[in-house]
Amino acid sequence: MFSPSPTHLTLVSQILSYIQFIFFSASLALFYPGFLRAVASNSSWSTLMIPHGPILSSTPYYGIKDGIYEVNGTFGGTTGLELMTQVLGAPVTIHTWANIITLSLILLVGMVLLFQVSHRLPFTQSWISVNSARFRGTTDSGVRGTAWTVLRVFLSYFLTPITAWTTYQLTGATFFPIYHTVLTAFVIALLIAAFWWSVTQSSPRNMGYLILDSSKRLQTPGNMSKSEDRHAMATFALMFVRGAAIGGLQIAGLVQLLILLACEIASWAFDDSKAGYPGNLHWVPS
């Protein structure tokens, strides 16, 4: 649900979450009407998945051929994300994931440069001095402060899709190269470590400001209750679990659906417990 008066930052998170939800809802291990994946595939960009990636673009899939969408394996239990990949005419699974990780790195580096350069340009310094506390969540403009800000933005907006696409690689561990599985496990560990480092540098509530808080002032540890910290931690944990269920359970559709349902019940429970707190945001599954 939309919060009563969301800021522009939380509104971005809400809109992106719903677009990601559209894409992943049509990518579960379920049977859908033939048109649904074709329609939802247009929102793949919200999950950092684009048909022609930044480094690898060759593909055996046509996507659209002779004016219709062409897919293989529809009668052989092919996973939802694989069928979505075929609908998009994207590269094979390994190459698609390599493109997603590369695009993620490009975004991370781009944000680092943006935050660092913006403090050094005369025509942006006045704007930064007024708005940086609210957007960055810290007054530290050094390396540590920039790293924290970049991770907060990235994890708030893309934790679920990155987790989904990465855990999806584990479903092919028996026939993918061993180095690919090791790299996949490393990325999952890196996501967890990045979040844990981020919450240790500030409070969990401040970390979750972009998706949970619509106030226009910088939150500090002194005015955050333990329940608010737990709410933020639970929100990020549910984002990770949703992503892991969407990607890692592509071969078990019923279990996948039950876990996503459990995540929604848990999310509603936390929302109800915080109903009296202004600026609370219900995060849809993605």
Secondary structure, DSSP 4 states (H G I P E B T S, - for coil): ---SS--HHHHHHHHHHHHHHHHHHTTSSS---HHHHHHHGGGGGGGT--SS-SS----S--EEETTEEE-S-TTTT--HHHHHHHHHTPPPHHHHHHHHHHHHHHHHHHHHHHHHHHTT-HHHHHHHHHHHHHHHSSS--SHHHHHHHHHHHHHHHHHHHHHHHHHHGGGGTTTS-HHHHHHHHHHHHHHHHHHHHHHHHS-HHHHTHHHH---SS---GGG--HHHHHHHHHHHHHHHHHHHHHHHTTT-HHHHHHHHHHHHHHHHHHHHHTTTSTT--PPPP-
